[in-house]
Amino acid sequence: MAAETFIDELLEDARARMVKSAEAAQHEFASVRTGRASPALLDRVVVDYYGAMTPLNQLATISAPEARLITVQPYDKSSIKAIEKAINESDIGLNPSNDGNLVRLVVPELTEERRHELVKVVRQLAEEGRVAIRNVRRDTMHQLRELKSEGEASSDDEHRAEVELQKLTDSRVSDLDNVLKAKEKEILEV
């Protein structure tokens, strides 16, 4: 009976880690540009702030006051050049302009070509999410095999757990694929 409890705990841990992996991928999706301005577009931008790589959202207030405009208000005005440089070097494809106090990013309409490039970026992020989910499965399978080899679980227990783990993996990957399809549709919509 102790083996079944331990196996259930392993499966529950795997479920929680897979959910976290899927949520992380979905968070990355939010940072990919669609046709409208969103502060989440700058989530992946990191700034070299006095030698330390610091996320932009820790150095400034980011807002989208209009549908096609993002503003970045740095807490420290001396960091404005570093913020501009980091935005230019990022993969978001926006050109910053500043007035000494505020960085403005005008979000232009996406061209068809840029939309297709962004779909590729989102697909890559989804694949990274799938890999993370499969890595959780691999680690859990390894732990299950160790339990069996140590004689703490029977072959039947191991097999039941592997089937359950595969169902869990398929479910999480399917959820991620559904979110990917929705994001692709959002990017491609004109």
NUBARO-636345 format. One record per atom (N, C-alpha, C, CB): x, y, z; residue in three letters; atom name. Coordinates in pm, whole numbers. Glycine has a CB too. Example, Ala and Ser with C-alpha at 12.3 -4.5 7.8 and 13.67 -1.06 7.14 Angstrom:
// residues 2
REC      xx      yy      zz  rest  atom
REC    1319    -569     780   ALA     N
REC    1230    -450     780   ALA    CA
REC    1320    -330     780   ALA     C
REC    1131    -447     905   ALA    CB
REC    1285    -225     708   SER     N
REC    1367    -106     714   SER    CA
REC    1290       3     787   SER     C
REC    1408     -60     572   SER    CB
// end
This chain:
// residues 190
REC      xx      yy      zz  rest  atom
REC      81    -119       0   MET     N
REC       0       0       0   MET    CA
REC      86     127       0   MET     C
REC     -93      -1     120   MET    CB
REC     202     121      65   ALA     N
REC     291     237      71   ALA    CA
REC     342     274     -67   ALA     C
REC     410     210     165   ALA    CB
REC     366     173    -152   ALA     N
REC     415     199    -288   ALA    CA
REC     311     277    -368   ALA     C
REC     448      66    -360   ALA    CB
REC     183     239    -354   GLU     N
REC      77     309    -427   GLU    CA
REC      67     454    -383   GLU     C
REC     -59     239    -407   GLU    CB
REC      82     479    -254   THR     N
REC      78     615    -203   THR    CA
REC     194     696    -260   THR     C
REC      83     616     -48   THR    CB
REC     313     635    -262   PHE     N
REC     430     704    -315   PHE    CA
REC     414     730    -465   PHE     C
REC     557     621    -288   PHE    CB
REC     360     634    -536   ILE     N
REC     336     651    -680   ILE    CA
REC     235     764    -703   ILE     C
REC     285     519    -744   ILE    CB
REC     129     767    -624   ASP     N
REC      30     875    -636   ASP    CA
REC      94    1012    -611   ASP     C
REC     -87     852    -538   ASP    CB
REC     185    1017    -512   GLU     N
REC     256    1143    -484   GLU    CA
REC     344    1182    -602   GLU     C
REC     341    1131    -357   GLU    CB
REC     412    1083    -662   LEU     N
REC     496    1111    -780   LEU    CA
REC     411    1167    -894   LEU     C
REC     569     983    -827   LEU    CB
REC     295    1105    -917   LEU     N
REC     206    1151   -1024   LEU    CA
REC     152    1291    -996   LEU     C
REC      90    1052   -1043   LEU    CB
REC     119    1318    -870   GLU     N
REC      68    1451    -834   GLU    CA
REC     177    1555    -853   GLU     C
REC      17    1452    -689   GLU    CB
REC     300    1522    -815   ASP     N
REC     413    1613    -834   ASP    CA
REC     434    1638    -984   ASP     C
REC     542    1556    -769   ASP    CB
REC     427    1533   -1065   ALA     N
REC     443    1546   -1210   ALA    CA
REC     334    1636   -1267   ALA     C
REC     440    1407   -1278   ALA    CB
REC     209    1616   -1219   ARG     N
REC      97    1697   -1267   ARG    CA
REC     124    1846   -1237   ARG     C
REC     -36    1652   -1200   ARG    CB
REC     167    1875   -1116   ALA     N
REC     192    2014   -1076   ALA    CA
REC     305    2075   -1160   ALA     C
REC     227    2023    -926   ALA    CB
REC     412    1998   -1182   ARG     N
REC     525    2049   -1261   ARG    CA
REC     486    2069   -1407   ARG     C
REC     645    1954   -1251   ARG    CB
REC     402    1982   -1461   MET     N
REC     356    1997   -1600   MET    CA
REC     269    2121   -1615   MET     C
REC     279    1872   -1645   MET    CB
REC     183    2145   -1516   VAL     N
REC      97    2264   -1519   VAL    CA
REC     185    2389   -1518   VAL     C
REC      -1    2265   -1398   VAL    CB
REC     288    2389   -1432   LYS     N
REC     379    2504   -1427   LYS    CA
REC     450    2524   -1559   LYS     C
REC     481    2486   -1314   LYS    CB
REC     493    2416   -1624   SER     N
REC     561    2426   -1754   SER    CA
REC     468    2485   -1859   SER     C
REC     612    2287   -1799   SER    CB
REC     343    2438   -1860   ALA     N
REC     246    2489   -1958   ALA    CA
REC     216    2637   -1931   ALA     C
REC     115    2406   -1952   ALA    CB
REC     202    2674   -1803   GLU     N
REC     175    2814   -1769   GLU    CA
REC     292    2904   -1808   GLU     C
REC     147    2829   -1619   GLU    CB
REC     414    2854   -1791   ALA     N
REC     532    2932   -1829   ALA    CA
REC     532    2958   -1980   ALA     C
REC     663    2859   -1788   ALA    CB
REC     497    2856   -2058   ALA     N
REC     491    2873   -2204   ALA    CA
REC     381    2973   -2241   ALA     C
REC     465    2737   -2274   ALA    CB
REC     267    2965   -2175   GLN     N
REC     158    3058   -2203   GLN    CA
REC     198    3202   -2168   GLN     C
REC      32    3018   -2125   GLN    CB
REC     275    3218   -2060   HIS     N
REC     323    3350   -2021   HIS    CA
REC     416    3404   -2130   HIS     C
REC     397    3345   -1884   HIS    CB
REC     500    3318   -2186   GLU     N
REC     589    3357   -2296   GLU    CA
REC     506    3400   -2417   GLU     C
REC     684    3242   -2333   GLU    CB
REC     395    3330   -2443   PHE     N
REC     308    3367   -2555   PHE    CA
REC     262    3512   -2543   PHE     C
REC     187    3273   -2563   PHE    CB
REC     230    3554   -2421   ALA     N
REC     179    3689   -2398   ALA    CA
REC     281    3794   -2438   ALA     C
REC     140    3707   -2252   ALA    CB
REC     410    3758   -2434   SER     N
REC     514    3856   -2467   SER    CA
REC     539    3864   -2618   SER     C
REC     643    3822   -2394   SER    CB
REC     466    3786   -2696   VAL     N
REC     480    3793   -2842   VAL    CA
REC     375    3889   -2896   VAL     C
REC     464    3652   -2908   VAL    CB
REC     420    3976   -2982   ARG     N
REC     338    4085   -3032   ARG    CA
REC     224    4039   -3122   ARG     C
REC     423    4180   -3106   ARG    CB
REC     110    4097   -3100   THR     N
REC       0    4083   -3194   THR    CA
REC     -20    4222   -3252   THR     C
REC    -134    4026   -3124   THR    CB
REC    -134    4253   -3307   GLY     N
REC    -154    4384   -3368   GLY    CA
REC    -174    4498   -3270   GLY     C
REC    -269    4377   -3457   GLY    CB
REC    -194    4467   -3141   ARG     N
REC    -222    4575   -3047   ARG    CA
REC    -116    4585   -2937   ARG     C
REC    -359    4555   -2985   ARG    CB
REC    -107    4704   -2880   ALA     N
REC      -7    4731   -2776   ALA    CA
REC     -46    4661   -2646   ALA     C
REC       7    4883   -2753   ALA    CB
REC      55    4604   -2582   SER     N
REC      35    4540   -2452   SER    CA
REC     166    4548   -2374   SER     C
REC     -13    4391   -2469   SER    CB
REC     160    4588   -2245   PRO     N
REC     282    4592   -2165   PRO    CA
REC     354    4456   -2159   PRO     C
REC     249    4638   -2025   PRO    CB
REC     279    4347   -2177   ALA     N
REC     340    4213   -2173   ALA    CA
REC     441    4192   -2286   ALA     C
REC     231    4106   -2181   ALA    CB
REC     434    4274   -2391   LEU     N
REC     530    4261   -2500   LEU    CA
REC     673    4280   -2452   LEU     C
REC     499    4363   -2609   LEU    CB
REC     689    4356   -2346   LEU     N
REC     824    4388   -2296   LEU    CA
REC     869    4296   -2182   LEU     C
REC     829    4531   -2249   LEU    CB
REC     791    4192   -2153   ASP     N
REC     823    4102   -2041   ASP    CA
REC     959    4034   -2056   ASP     C
REC     716    3997   -2028   ASP    CB
REC    1000    4004   -2180   ARG     N
REC    1127    3932   -2198   ARG    CA
REC    1247    4025   -2215   ARG     C
REC    1117    3843   -2318   ARG    CB
REC    1225    4156   -2211   VAL     N
REC    1335    4252   -2230   VAL    CA
REC    1412    4266   -2099   VAL     C
REC    1280    4390   -2278   VAL    CB
REC    1544    4246   -2109   VAL     N
REC    1632    4265   -1993   VAL    CA
REC    1732    4376   -2026   VAL     C
REC    1706    4132   -1953   VAL    CB
REC    1760    4459   -1926   VAL     N
REC    1843    4577   -1944   VAL    CA
REC    1973    4560   -1867   VAL     C
REC    1768    4705   -1898   VAL    CB
REC    2084    4600   -1930   ASP     N
REC    2214    4601   -1860   ASP    CA
REC    2215    4727   -1774   ASP     C
REC    2337    4598   -1963   ASP    CB
REC    2177    4710   -1649   TYR     N
REC    2164    4823   -1556   TYR    CA
REC    2280    4819   -1458   TYR     C
REC    2027    4818   -1480   TYR    CB
REC    2379    4905   -1481   TYR     N
REC    2501    4909   -1400   TYR    CA
REC    2565    4770   -1388   TYR     C
REC    2471    4965   -1262   TYR    CB
REC    2574    4700   -1500   GLY     N
REC    2641    4571   -1504   GLY    CA
REC    2555    4452   -1466   GLY     C
REC    2756    4576   -1414   GLY    CB
REC    2433    4475   -1420   ALA     N
REC    2345    4364   -1383   ALA    CA
REC    2232    4353   -1485   ALA     C
REC    2286    4383   -1239   ALA    CB
REC    2208    4234   -1537   MET     N
REC    2099    4213   -1632   MET    CA
REC    1969    4212   -1551   MET     C
REC    2118    4079   -1715   MET    CB
REC    1887    4315   -1572   THR     N
REC    1766    4337   -1492   THR    CA
REC    1644    4341   -1583   THR     C
REC    1778    4466   -1411   THR    CB
REC    1537    4269   -1548   PRO     N
REC    1414    4277   -1628   PRO    CA
REC    1363    4422   -1634   PRO     C
REC    1304    4184   -1569   PRO    CB
REC    1320    4461   -1752   LEU     N
REC    1273    4599   -1774   LEU    CA
REC    1162    4637   -1677   LEU     C
REC    1225    4616   -1917   LEU    CB
REC    1070    4543   -1649   ASN     N
REC     957    4578   -1562   ASN    CA
REC     999    4604   -1417   ASN     C
REC     855    4466   -1565   ASN    CB
REC    1126    4579   -1383   GLN     N
REC    1175    4615   -1249   GLN    CA
REC    1241    4753   -1249   GLN     C
REC    1275    4510   -1199   GLN    CB
REC    1263    4808   -1369   LEU     N
REC    1329    4938   -1380   LEU    CA
REC    1235    5051   -1419   LEU     C
REC    1440    4929   -1481   LEU    CB
REC    1112    5015   -1459   ALA     N
REC    1024    5118   -1512   ALA    CA
REC     878    5077   -1499   ALA     C
REC    1059    5147   -1657   ALA    CB
REC     792    5177   -1511   THR     N
REC     649    5153   -1519   THR    CA
REC     615    5142   -1667   THR     C
REC     565    5267   -1449   THR    CB
REC     552    5033   -1705   ILE     N
REC     519    5008   -1845   ILE    CA
REC     367    5014   -1858   ILE     C
REC     576    4870   -1894   ILE    CB
REC     319    5093   -1955   SER     N
REC     175    5100   -1974   SER    CA
REC     141    5114   -2122   SER     C
REC     116    5219   -1895   SER    CB
REC      17    5087   -2155   ALA     N
REC     -33    5100   -2293   ALA    CA
REC    -151    5196   -2290   ALA     C
REC     -74    4960   -2353   ALA    CB
REC    -124    5327   -2294   PRO     N
REC    -232    5425   -2285   PRO    CA
REC    -323    5429   -2408   PRO     C
REC    -174    5561   -2262   PRO    CB
REC    -272    5381   -2522   GLU     N
REC    -351    5378   -2645   GLU    CA
REC    -334    5241   -2710   GLU     C
REC    -310    5492   -2743   GLU    CB
REC    -418    5211   -2808   ALA     N
REC    -415    5080   -2875   ALA    CA
REC    -283    5056   -2949   ALA     C
REC    -531    5069   -2973   ALA    CB
REC    -215    5162   -2992   ARG     N
REC     -93    5147   -3070   ARG    CA
REC      29    5211   -3004   ARG     C
REC    -112    5207   -3207   ARG    CB
REC      25    5230   -2872   LEU     N
REC     136    5297   -2804   LEU    CA
REC     166    5230   -2669   LEU     C
REC     104    5446   -2783   LEU    CB
REC     294    5209   -2646   ILE     N
REC     341    5160   -2515   ILE    CA
REC     434    5268   -2460   ILE     C
REC     414    5019   -2526   ILE    CB
REC     419    5301   -2333   THR     N
REC     510    5396   -2271   THR    CA
REC     588    5327   -2161   THR     C
REC     434    5519   -2216   THR    CB
REC     714    5365   -2148   VAL     N
REC     803    5311   -2046   VAL    CA
REC     856    5430   -1967   VAL     C
REC     921    5225   -2109   VAL    CB
REC     819    5438   -1840   GLN     N
REC     862    5548   -1752   GLN    CA
REC     965    5492   -1655   GLN     C
REC     739    5611   -1675   GLN    CB
REC    1095    5519   -1679   PRO     N
REC    1199    5464   -1590   PRO    CA
REC    1194    5529   -1451   PRO     C
REC    1339    5484   -1651   PRO    CB
REC    1222    5448   -1349   TYR     N
REC    1228    5502   -1212   TYR    CA
REC    1353    5589   -1197   TYR     C
REC    1229    5386   -1107   TYR    CB
REC    1459    5549   -1269   ASP     N
REC    1587    5621   -1266   ASP    CA
REC    1610    5678   -1406   ASP     C
REC    1706    5527   -1222   ASP    CB
REC    1602    5809   -1421   LYS     N
REC    1611    5873   -1553   LYS    CA
REC    1744    5842   -1624   LYS     C
REC    1596    6025   -1540   LYS    CB
REC    1849    5816   -1546   SER     N
REC    1980    5788   -1607   SER    CA
REC    1982    5653   -1680   SER     C
REC    2090    5792   -1500   SER    CB
REC    1882    5570   -1657   SER     N
REC    1879    5438   -1722   SER    CA
REC    1808    5441   -1857   SER     C
REC    1810    5336   -1631   SER    CB
REC    1762    5557   -1901   ILE     N
REC    1680    5565   -2021   ILE    CA
REC    1755    5517   -2146   ILE     C
REC    1633    5708   -2041   ILE    CB
REC    1884    5549   -2159   LYS     N
REC    1962    5505   -2276   LYS    CA
REC    1979    5353   -2275   LYS     C
REC    2101    5574   -2277   LYS    CB
REC    2004    5295   -2158   ALA     N
REC    2019    5150   -2147   ALA    CA
REC    1888    5079   -2181   ALA     C
REC    2066    5111   -2005   ALA    CB
REC    1776    5138   -2139   ILE     N
REC    1645    5081   -2169   ILE    CA
REC    1620    5084   -2320   ILE     C
REC    1532    5159   -2094   ILE    CB
REC    1651    5198   -2382   GLU     N
REC    1634    5210   -2528   GLU    CA
REC    1718    5105   -2601   GLU     C
REC    1673    5351   -2576   GLU    CB
REC    1842    5090   -2557   LYS     N
REC    1933    4993   -2620   LYS    CA
REC    1879    4851   -2606   LYS     C
REC    2074    5003   -2557   LYS    CB
REC    1831    4816   -2488   ALA     N
REC    1778    4681   -2465   ALA    CA
REC    1656    4654   -2552   ALA     C
REC    1741    4663   -2316   ALA    CB
REC    1569    4752   -2568   ILE     N
REC    1450    4735   -2653   ILE    CA
REC    1492    4717   -2798   ILE     C
REC    1354    4856   -2638   ILE    CB
REC    1590    4797   -2843   ASN     N
REC    1639    4785   -2981   ASN    CA
REC    1700    4647   -3007   ASN     C
REC    1743    4892   -3010   ASN    CB
REC    1770    4591   -2908   GLU     N
REC    1837    4463   -2926   GLU    CA
REC    1744    4343   -2906   GLU     C
REC    1952    4453   -2830   GLU    CB
REC    1624    4367   -2855   SER     N
REC    1529    4256   -2833   SER    CA
REC    1466    4214   -2965   SER     C
REC    1419    4297   -2731   SER    CB
REC    1387    4107   -2961   ASP     N
REC    1326    4053   -3083   ASP    CA
REC    1183    4105   -3106   ASP     C
REC    1324    3902   -3078   ASP    CB
REC    1144    4212   -3035   ILE     N
REC    1005    4259   -3049   ILE    CA
REC     982    4345   -3171   ILE     C
REC     964    4335   -2926   ILE    CB
REC    1090    4400   -3229   GLY     N
REC    1078    4475   -3353   GLY    CA
REC    1013    4612   -3340   GLY     C
REC    1000    4395   -3449   GLY    CB
REC    1030    4677   -3225   LEU     N
REC     976    4812   -3206   LEU    CA
REC    1092    4910   -3189   LEU     C
REC     880    4818   -3084   LEU    CB
REC    1077    5031   -3244   ASN     N
REC    1180    5133   -3231   ASN    CA
REC    1141    5234   -3124   ASN     C
REC    1204    5204   -3365   ASN    CB
REC    1222    5242   -3018   PRO     N
REC    1190    5334   -2909   PRO    CA
REC    1230    5478   -2943   PRO     C
REC    1259    5290   -2781   PRO    CB
REC    1157    5573   -2887   SER     N
REC    1197    5713   -2893   SER    CA
REC    1176    5769   -2752   SER     C
REC    1115    5795   -3002   SER    CB
REC    1265    5861   -2710   ASN     N
REC    1248    5915   -2575   ASN    CA
REC    1258    6066   -2575   ASN     C
REC    1352    5855   -2480   ASN    CB
REC    1198    6126   -2473   ASP     N
REC    1202    6271   -2457   ASP    CA
REC    1282    6310   -2333   ASP     C
REC    1059    6329   -2449   ASP    CB
REC    1362    6216   -2283   GLY     N
REC    1441    6240   -2163   GLY    CA
REC    1374    6190   -2036   GLY     C
REC    1469    6385   -2149   GLY    CB
REC    1241    6175   -2039   ASN     N
REC    1166    6126   -1923   ASN    CA
REC    1092    5997   -1950   ASN     C
REC    1069    6231   -1877   ASN    CB
REC    1054    5977   -2075   LEU     N
REC     963    5869   -2111   LEU    CA
REC    1009    5805   -2242   LEU     C
REC     817    5921   -2123   LEU    CB
REC    1003    5672   -2249   VAL     N
REC    1032    5602   -2374   VAL    CA
REC     898    5565   -2436   VAL     C
REC    1123    5473   -2351   VAL    CB
REC     881    5603   -2562   ARG     N
REC     757    5571   -2633   ARG    CA
REC     785    5466   -2739   ARG     C
REC     696    5697   -2698   ARG    CB
REC     695    5369   -2749   LEU     N
REC     704    5265   -2852   LEU    CA
REC     574    5266   -2930   LEU     C
REC     731    5124   -2790   LEU    CB
REC     581    5305   -3056   VAL     N
REC     463    5303   -3140   VAL    CA
REC     454    5163   -3200   VAL     C
REC     468    5415   -3252   VAL    CB
REC     339    5100   -3182   VAL     N
REC     319    4964   -3232   VAL    CA
REC     252    4975   -3369   VAL     C
REC     232    4878   -3133   VAL    CB
REC     330    4952   -3477   PRO     N
REC     271    4964   -3610   PRO    CA
REC     185    4842   -3644   PRO     C
REC     381    4982   -3715   PRO    CB
REC     104    4857   -3747   GLU     N
REC      30    4741   -3798   GLU    CA
REC     133    4637   -3840   GLU     C
REC     -65    4779   -3918   GLU    CB
REC     104    4513   -3818   LEU     N
REC     196    4407   -3858   LEU    CA
REC     181    4379   -4007   LEU     C
REC     171    4279   -3777   LEU    CB
REC     296    4362   -4074   THR     N
REC     292    4321   -4214   THR    CA
REC     266    4171   -4218   THR     C
REC     426    4357   -4290   THR    CB
REC     223    4122   -4331   GLU     N
REC     197    3978   -4346   GLU    CA
REC     324    3897   -4315   GLU     C
REC     148    3946   -4490   GLU    CB
REC     437    3947   -4365   GLU     N
REC     565    3878   -4343   GLU    CA
REC     599    3871   -4194   GLU     C
REC     678    3949   -4420   GLU    CB
REC     581    3983   -4124   ARG     N
REC     612    3988   -3981   ARG    CA
REC     516    3897   -3902   ARG     C
REC     603    4134   -3928   ARG    CB
REC     389    3891   -3945   ARG     N
REC     294    3801   -3879   ARG    CA
REC     343    3657   -3886   ARG     C
REC     155    3814   -3943   ARG    CB
REC     391    3617   -4004   HIS     N
REC     438    3480   -4020   HIS    CA
REC     565    3454   -3939   HIS     C
REC     464    3450   -4168   HIS    CB
REC     651    3556   -3928   GLU     N
REC     770    3542   -3842   GLU    CA
REC     728    3522   -3697   GLU     C
REC     863    3667   -3855   GLU    CB
REC     628    3599   -3652   LEU     N
REC     582    3587   -3514   LEU    CA
REC     516    3452   -3487   LEU     C
REC     483    3700   -3481   LEU    CB
REC     447    3398   -3588   VAL     N
REC     388    3264   -3572   VAL    CA
REC     501    3163   -3550   VAL     C
REC     302    3225   -3697   VAL    CB
REC     612    3178   -3621   LYS     N
REC     727    3088   -3602   LYS    CA
REC     782    3100   -3460   LYS     C
REC     838    3118   -3705   LYS    CB
REC     790    3224   -3410   VAL     N
REC     840    3247   -3273   VAL    CA
REC     749    3176   -3173   VAL     C
REC     847    3399   -3242   VAL    CB
REC     617    3192   -3191   VAL     N
REC     521    3131   -3099   VAL    CA
REC     530    2978   -3106   VAL     C
REC     377    3178   -3131   VAL    CB
REC     546    2924   -3226   ARG     N
REC     559    2778   -3240   ARG    CA
REC     685    2728   -3168   ARG     C
REC     564    2738   -3389   ARG    CB
REC     793    2804   -3177   GLN     N
REC     916    2767   -3106   GLN    CA
REC     894    2769   -2955   GLN     C
REC    1032    2863   -3145   GLN    CB
REC     825    2871   -2905   LEU     N
REC     795    2879   -2761   LEU    CA
REC     709    2760   -2719   LEU     C
REC     723    3012   -2727   LEU    CB
REC     612    2723   -2804   ALA     N
REC     526    2609   -2773   ALA    CA
REC     608    2480   -2769   ALA     C
REC     411    2596   -2876   ALA    CB
REC     701    2466   -2862   GLU     N
REC     785    2346   -2864   GLU    CA
REC     870    2338   -2737   GLU     C
REC     876    2344   -2989   GLU    CB
REC     922    2453   -2692   GLU     N
REC     998    2455   -2567   GLU    CA
REC     910    2413   -2450   GLU     C
REC    1057    2596   -2541   GLU    CB
REC     784    2454   -2451   GLY     N
REC     688    2414   -2347   GLY    CA
REC     663    2264   -2351   GLY     C
REC     556    2489   -2364   GLY    CB
REC     646    2210   -2474   ARG     N
REC     625    2065   -2488   ARG    CA
REC     745    1987   -2436   ARG     C
REC     598    2027   -2636   ARG    CB
REC     865    2036   -2469   VAL     N
REC     988    1970   -2423   VAL    CA
REC     994    1971   -2271   VAL     C
REC    1114    2039   -2483   VAL    CB
REC     958    2083   -2211   ALA     N
REC     959    2092   -2064   ALA    CA
REC     862    1990   -2003   ALA     C
REC     923    2235   -2017   ALA    CB
REC     744    1977   -2064   ILE     N
REC     644    1881   -2016   ILE    CA
REC     698    1738   -2031   ILE     C
REC     510    1897   -2092   ILE    CB
REC     758    1709   -2146   ARG     N
REC     813    1574   -2167   ARG    CA
REC     930    1545   -2074   ARG     C
REC     858    1557   -2313   ARG    CB
REC    1006    1649   -2038   ASN     N
REC    1115    1630   -1942   ASN    CA
REC    1061    1590   -1805   ASN     C
REC    1200    1758   -1931   ASN    CB
REC     949    1648   -1766   VAL     N
REC     886    1610   -1639   VAL    CA
REC     846    1463   -1647   VAL     C
REC     763    1700   -1609   VAL    CB
REC     786    1423   -1761   ARG     N
REC     748    1282   -1779   ARG    CA
REC     869    1191   -1768   ARG     C
REC     678    1262   -1915   ARG    CB
REC     979    1228   -1837   ARG     N
REC    1100    1147   -1835   ARG    CA
REC    1153    1130   -1692   ARG     C
REC    1209    1209   -1924   ARG    CB
REC    1159    1241   -1616   ASP     N
REC    1210    1234   -1478   ASP    CA
REC    1122    1144   -1392   ASP     C
REC    1216    1375   -1416   ASP    CB
REC     990    1157   -1408   THR     N
REC     898    1076   -1328   THR    CA
REC     909     928   -1367   THR     C
REC     753    1126   -1347   THR    CB
REC     921     901   -1498   MET     N
REC     939     761   -1543   MET    CA
REC    1064     701   -1480   MET     C
REC     947     754   -1699   MET    CB
REC    1171     779   -1476   HIS     N
REC    1296     733   -1416   HIS    CA
REC    1275     697   -1268   HIS     C
REC    1406     842   -1430   HIS    CB
REC    1201     782   -1197   GLN     N
REC    1175     755   -1055   GLN    CA
REC    1089     629   -1039   GLN     C
REC    1104     877    -989   GLN    CB
REC     993     610   -1130   LEU     N
REC     908     490   -1124   LEU    CA
REC     991     364   -1146   LEU     C
REC     795     498   -1228   LEU    CB
REC    1081     370   -1243   ARG     N
REC    1165     253   -1271   ARG    CA
REC    1258     222   -1153   ARG     C
REC    1249     276   -1397   ARG    CB
REC    1306     327   -1087   GLU     N
REC    1389     307    -968   GLU    CA
REC    1310     237    -858   GLU     C
REC    1444     441    -917   GLU    CB
REC    1184     279    -840   LEU     N
REC    1098     215    -739   LEU    CA
REC    1084      66    -769   LEU     C
REC     959     283    -735   LEU    CB
REC    1061      34    -897   LYS     N
REC    1043    -106    -936   LYS    CA
REC    1172    -184    -914   LYS     C
REC     998    -116   -1083   LYS    CB
REC    1285    -126    -956   SER     N
REC    1412    -198    -943   SER    CA
REC    1453    -219    -798   SER     C
REC    1522    -124   -1018   SER    CB
REC    1409    -129    -709   GLU     N
REC    1438    -144    -566   GLU    CA
REC    1338    -238    -499   GLU     C
REC    1438      -8    -497   GLU    CB
REC    1242    -285    -575   GLY     N
REC    1144    -378    -520   GLY    CA
REC    1034    -311    -439   GLY     C
REC    1213    -479    -436   GLY    CB
REC    1023    -178    -448   GLU     N
REC     923    -107    -369   GLU    CA
REC     789     -96    -443   GLU     C
REC     973      33    -334   GLU    CB
REC     790    -131    -572   ALA     N
REC     666    -126    -650   ALA    CA
REC     665    -245    -745   ALA     C
REC     653       9    -730   ALA    CB
REC     545    -300    -769   SER     N
REC     533    -414    -859   SER    CA
REC     531    -365   -1004   SER     C
REC     406    -496    -827   SER    CB
REC     546    -457   -1096   SER     N
REC     539    -424   -1239   SER    CA
REC     402    -365   -1273   SER     C
REC     567    -548   -1326   SER    CB
REC     298    -422   -1211   ASP     N
REC     162    -371   -1237   ASP    CA
REC     147    -226   -1191   ASP     C
REC      58    -460   -1166   ASP    CB
REC     200    -196   -1071   ASP     N
REC     193     -60   -1019   ASP    CA
REC     268      36   -1113   ASP     C
REC     252     -53    -877   ASP    CB
REC     387      -7   -1155   GLU     N
REC     468      76   -1244   GLU    CA
REC     394     100   -1376   GLU     C
REC     606      11   -1271   GLU    CB
REC     338      -5   -1432   HIS     N
REC     267       6   -1560   HIS    CA
REC     145      99   -1547   HIS     C
REC     221    -135   -1610   HIS    CB
REC      67      82   -1439   ARG     N
REC     -48     168   -1416   ARG    CA
REC      -5     314   -1406   ARG     C
REC    -122     126   -1288   ARG    CB
REC     103     339   -1336   ALA     N
REC     152     476   -1318   ALA    CA
REC     203     533   -1451   ALA     C
REC     265     480   -1213   ALA    CB
REC     269     451   -1532   GLU     N
REC     320     498   -1662   GLU    CA
REC     204     535   -1755   GLU     C
REC     409     390   -1728   GLU    CB
REC      99     454   -1754   VAL     N
REC     -19     484   -1837   VAL    CA
REC     -82     616   -1791   VAL     C
REC    -124     368   -1829   VAL    CB
REC     -97     632   -1661   GLU     N
REC    -154     755   -1605   GLU    CA
REC     -66     877   -1640   GLU     C
REC    -169     743   -1451   GLU    CB
REC      65     858   -1629   LEU     N
REC     160     966   -1660   LEU    CA
REC     152    1005   -1808   LEU     C
REC     303     923   -1625   LEU    CB
REC     137     907   -1896   GLN     N
REC     126     937   -2039   GLN    CA
REC      -3    1014   -2068   GLN     C
REC     130     806   -2122   GLN    CB
REC    -114     974   -2003   LYS     N
REC    -240    1047   -2021   LYS    CA
REC    -224    1193   -1977   LYS     C
REC    -354     979   -1942   LYS    CB
REC    -157    1211   -1864   LEU     N
REC    -133    1345   -1810   LEU    CA
REC     -49    1428   -1908   LEU     C
REC     -62    1335   -1674   LEU    CB
REC      56    1367   -1960   THR     N
REC     144    1435   -2056   THR    CA
REC      65    1475   -2181   THR     C
REC     262    1344   -2095   THR    CB
REC     -11    1380   -2236   ASP     N
REC     -90    1408   -2357   ASP    CA
REC    -189    1521   -2333   ASP     C
REC    -165    1281   -2403   ASP    CB
REC    -251    1522   -2216   SER     N
REC    -349    1625   -2182   SER    CA
REC    -284    1763   -2176   SER     C
REC    -415    1592   -2047   SER    CB
REC    -169    1773   -2109   ARG     N
REC    -100    1903   -2097   ARG    CA
REC     -51    1951   -2233   ARG     C
REC      20    1891   -1999   ARG    CB
REC       4    1861   -2315   VAL     N
REC      52    1899   -2448   VAL    CA
REC     -66    1945   -2534   VAL     C
REC     126    1780   -2517   VAL    CB
REC    -179    1877   -2522   SER     N
REC    -299    1915   -2596   SER    CA
REC    -347    2054   -2555   SER     C
REC    -410    1811   -2575   SER    CB
REC    -347    2082   -2424   ASP     N
REC    -385    2215   -2375   ASP    CA
REC    -294    2322   -2434   ASP     C
REC    -380    2219   -2219   ASP    CB
REC    -164    2293   -2434   LEU     N
REC     -66    2388   -2488   LEU    CA
REC     -90    2411   -2637   LEU     C
REC      77    2337   -2463   LEU    CB
REC    -119    2304   -2710   ASP     N
REC    -146    2315   -2854   ASP    CA
REC    -270    2401   -2880   ASP     C
REC    -164    2176   -2917   ASP    CB
REC    -372    2388   -2795   ASN     N
REC    -493    2469   -2811   ASN    CA
REC    -463    2617   -2789   ASN     C
REC    -602    2422   -2712   ASN    CB
REC    -381    2647   -2689   VAL     N
REC    -343    2786   -2663   VAL    CA
REC    -259    2839   -2780   VAL     C
REC    -263    2798   -2528   VAL    CB
REC    -172    2753   -2834   LEU     N
REC     -91    2791   -2950   LEU    CA
REC    -181    2827   -3069   LEU     C
REC       5    2676   -2988   LEU    CB
REC    -280    2744   -3096   LYS     N
REC    -371    2771   -3209   LYS    CA
REC    -441    2906   -3191   LYS     C
REC    -477    2659   -3224   LYS    CB
REC    -486    2933   -3068   ALA     N
REC    -554    3060   -3042   ALA    CA
REC    -459    3178   -3062   ALA     C
REC    -611    3062   -2898   ALA    CB
REC    -334    3163   -3017   LYS     N
REC    -236    3271   -3031   LYS    CA
REC    -203    3292   -3179   LYS     C
REC    -108    3240   -2950   LYS    CB
REC    -187    3184   -3254   GLU     N
REC    -161    3196   -3399   GLU    CA
REC    -274    3271   -3467   GLU     C
REC    -142    3056   -3464   GLU    CB
REC    -397    3236   -3431   LYS     N
REC    -514    3301   -3491   LYS    CA
REC    -513    3451   -3458   LYS     C
REC    -646    3234   -3440   LYS    CB
REC    -479    3483   -3333   GLU     N
REC    -473    3622   -3289   GLU    CA
REC    -366    3700   -3366   GLU     C
REC    -444    3629   -3138   GLU    CB
REC    -251    3637   -3389   ILE     N
REC    -142    3704   -3462   ILE    CA
REC    -180    3725   -3609   ILE     C
REC     -11    3620   -3452   ILE    CB
REC    -242    3624   -3669   LEU     N
REC    -272    3630   -3812   LEU    CA
REC    -396    3714   -3845   LEU     C
REC    -292    3491   -3865   LEU    CB
REC    -477    3744   -3744   GLU     N
REC    -599    3822   -3770   GLU    CA
REC    -561    3967   -3801   GLU     C
REC    -696    3815   -3649   GLU    CB
REC    -620    4020   -3907   VAL     N
REC    -585    4156   -3952   VAL    CA
REC    -683    4257   -3896   VAL     C
REC    -582    4164   -4107   VAL    CB
// end
